[in-house]
Amino acid sequence: MALRIDILTLFPEALGPTLDTSIPGRASDGGAVSYHLHNIRDWTRDKHRTVDDRPFGGEPGMVMMCQPLHDAVMAVEGLDDRPTCRILMSPQGERLSQRRVEDLATRPRLLLIAGHYEGVDERVIEELQPMELSIGDYVLSGGEIPALVLVDAVVRLLPGVLGHKDSAGADSFAAAGPEGRRLLEGPHYTRPRQWHGRTVPDVLVSGDHEAVRQWRMRMMLDRTRQRRPDLLEADAQPLPRTPLTATTDEPTDEP
Ligand code: 9D3
């Protein structure tokens, strides 16, 4: 069964073209995933179709109201029998990692909520208990681009989406070094062997596959040590899986 991804947003029209392009587009053309975009505004009840209001306490900006978002989630969840993993894209969320992406790629159904404005009324977050995910420590104007980032990262891992089986496994962050830690990739070269006085490392043209393998691992380790020593530190923490998932999530092995 294809992964179903529902996205709740105030700007569905902005997401469609990206989802129809490149790997996400190919994934849906090939039947590995289906995308369903929903405008939260469609669940408003007033004639002005209001989705936000001024915050109590007098901070600046606007807050996304509970009712339209809650009704949207309930209605969209009812469009399919399978349980959803509810995800709120939020600057306060867990930082998205390849491990989390791999976890999400195993699920039957994802429901992504892309907020706009200063944030979402805390009570609807408490009620829905979504997993909250951030894509990094910088300020964007909304959760739509983060939702697209998440979709791109997840769907390329689905069976049959990438050309050859190894493409996903060879990535930076997917390559495992000592003790299964993830390493950066090493350098790559193609023809010509000489360019602007720079030559391709001899080992790569030696035909000695074992030497190439060792050299490559060496380069990956050196580069990771130099550029991202944090990746080599004692275990990148294990995934807190069940506590962050929606209550309607599928059953897990854990009690
Ligand atoms: C800096 C104070 N804020 C706004 C003036 C808080 C704030 C609210 C809402 C900051 C950004 C946003 C909109 N961003 C997202 O919804 C978001 C996001 C992000 O900004 N960075 C990284 N990941 C994400 S996931 C969702």
Boltz pocket constraint, residues with backbone or C-beta under 6 A from the ligand:
constraints:
  - pocket:
      binder: B
      contacts: [[A, 89], [A, 90], [A, 91], [A, 115], [A, 116], [A, 117], [A, 118], [A, 119], [A, 133], [A, 134], [A, 135], [A, 136], [A, 137], [A, 138], [A, 139], [A, 140], [A, 141], [A, 142], [A, 143], [A, 144], [A, 146]]
      max_distance: 6.0
